[in-house]
Amino acid sequence: MSTARRMALTATLATTAALSIAGVTWGIGSTVGGESTAPSPVAATADPERPSSATDSENGTMAGRGPGLGNDHADLPPAVPGATVADEVAAQLTYLIEEEKLAGDVYALGESLYGARVFSTISRAEDTHADEVRVLLDRYDVSDPTVGAAAGTFTDPDLQALYDELADQVRASWSDAVAAGILVEQTDIADLQVLLDSGALPTDVRAVAQNLLAGSQRHLAAFQRQAA
């Protein structure tokens, strides 16, 4: 993803996150030609248990497990011997694994500061998502930039800048931390939609991307409930 698009997306999502905290929850816009269109408002639902607890759905399907992929990835479409991915797809997978790490690092920080289950539950889900992407990296012999990386450190300069901004936001207050969660999930959704719209993908890459997209949509809904 280009720096220009990342900056534009971050600015847009920061605005929608702020509106969500103000009491308006925004849905995800459609993707046209690889670019996200403007989102549309949907009704917000109140969660009387915030911030100390999360809904039952966050402890089950909310944990990020989409249909068709078990914890051992046994249902992931099998690798095709000798199969490769285009350089563009390899680059997207490299970016995606760092994006999943960013989400997990942001939520781990939120958990350490506020002890809220919404952060701890979704942080664990992001670890599972990252493991699924690592299966693909291993299958297609793509380098994993997260190996040995400390929390909050990234090789992609755009993701490093985004993490630094989000970490400051999480530290500011509970409501700002929830807004950061909303921004992270909206960013993930937009990027996964770009990947899914990028053309022909191997079956296993598409399956993982669809699973992560479903998980991010559930995570977004959980953070939006906290903001209501």
N, C-alpha and C positions, 0 to 999 in steps of 0.2 A: 504494500500500500504506500502511495506517495505521501511525502510529508505534507503537501498542500491539502490532500484529502483528509489526512489524519487531523490536521489542525481545524479544518472546517467541521468535521464530524464531532470533534471534542467540544467545539464551541456550541454547536447545535444541541448536543446532548446535555451539556452543562445547563443550558436554558431550560430544557424539558425537565431535568432533575429538580431545578429550583422551583418550577411551577408545581411539580408533584409535591414537594415539601409544603408549598403554599396551599395545598388542598385540591389540586387538580392532577389526576393521574392520566398519563398520556400513553396511548397505544403505540405500537411500532408501525412505521410507515412501510409501504411496499418498496420493492427494489426494482428500478427500471434501468436497464443498461448498465448494471453494476453500481448504480448510485442510489442511495436511499432517498425516497421522497418524503415530504413533510408528514409527520405523524398526526393522528387524529385523536381528540380527547375521548376518553371513556370514563364511565363512572368509577369512582374510588370506593373501596370497601373498608369499613373501620375494623380495626383489630384491637379489641379492648385489652389484650394481654401484652401489648408492647411496653417497654422494650425487653422485659426480662424473659419472655418465652415466645415460642413460635407455634404455629398451628400444627395439627397432627399431620397434615399433608407434607409439611416440611421435613417430617421425620420418616416419611415413606417415599412416595414418588417424588416429592420435592427434593429429595436428596440428590437428584440429578440423574437417576437411572431412567433412561428412555426405553421404549419398547425394543426388544430384539437383542439386547446386549446384557449378558449376565456379568457378575462380578469377575468371573475368570475369562471373559470375552469369548466364551465358547460359541456364542451365536454370531460372532463376527464372520462375515463371508470369508471363506478360505483364501489364502494367498494363491495367486497364480504363479507357478514356477517360471522364473525368468522375467516376470512382469516388471515394468519400470513406470515411472511417472515423469511427465514433462517437467522441465526446469521450473516453469511457472508454478506448477502444483507443489513441487518440492519446496519452493520458497514460501508458498502459502502455509504449508505444514510447519515449516520452521517458525514462521511468525505466529502460527496458531498455538504452538506449544508454549511459547513465551507469553502469549496472551492469557492462556490458562494459568500459568504460573503467576502472572500479575494479579489475576482475580483471587487466587488462593492466598497470595501474600497480603493483599489489601484486607481480605476477610479475616485472616489470622491476626492482623493488627487490630481490627475492630473487636474481635473476640477478646484480645488481651486487655483492651481498654475498657470495654463495657460488659463483658461476660454474657452477652446476649446469644441465645441459642440460634437465632437466625444467622449469625455470623459463623458460629462453630459448625452448624449443620451444613451450610453451603460451602464452607471452606473444605470440609471433607469431600463434598461432591466434586469440587474443582480438582482435588487430587485424583479422583477417579477419572474425570474427564482427561486430565493430563496423561494418565496411564493409557487410555485408549488411543490418544494421539501418538504416544510412544510406540505402541504396537505398529502403527503405520510407518513411523520413522525407521523402525528396525526392519520392517518388511522391504522397504524401498531404499534402504541404505542411505538415509538422509541424516546428517549430523544433528545431534540434539544439543542446542546451545544452553539448555538448563542444567546439564550435568555438572555437578559441583558448584553451581551458582548459589551464592548466599541470598537470603531473603532480601527482596527489594533491589536486586541487581539484574540488569538485562543487557544483552548485546545490542538490541535494536534501540537506537537513540530516541526514537519517537515513543516507544514503550517506556524507556527509562524516564523521560520527561513526564509522561502521563502518570506513571507510578508516583513520582515525587510530588506531583500536584495532588493526586488522590490521597496520599499518605498525610499530607498537611491537612486536607479536608477532613479525613477521618479523625485526626487528633483534635480538631476544632470543637466538635460537639457531637452528641448523639444524632441529632437531626442531620447534621452535615455528613456524618458517617453513613447514614441511610441513603442520603442523596448520592454519595459516592458509589454505593452498591447499585443503585438504579443506573447510574452512568456506566458502570462496568458492564452490567448485563445488556444494556441497550447497545453498547459498543460491540460486545461479543456477537449479539444477534445480527447486527448490520454486517459485520465481517464474515460471519458464517453464511449469510445470504449471498454475499459477493462470491464466496467460494462455490456455493451450490449453483450459482448462475454462470459460472465461468466456463461452462462447456462440458465436454465429455470427461467424466471422472471414473476411475476404477470403482467397482462396486463397493469395496471395503471402505474407500475414502468417503464415498457418498453416504454410506451407512453411519460412519462415525460422525460426520458433519451433521447429519439429520438428528442423530441422538443428542449431540451437544446443543443443537438449536432448540430441541424440545426441552432440555434441561434448563437452558438459559431463560427460556420463556417462563418456566415455572419459578425460577429464582427471581426474575423480575417481578412477577406477581407477588411473591413473598415480601420483597422490599417495598413494593408499593403499598401493601397492607400495613407495614410498619409506619409508613409515611402518612397514612390516612388520619 
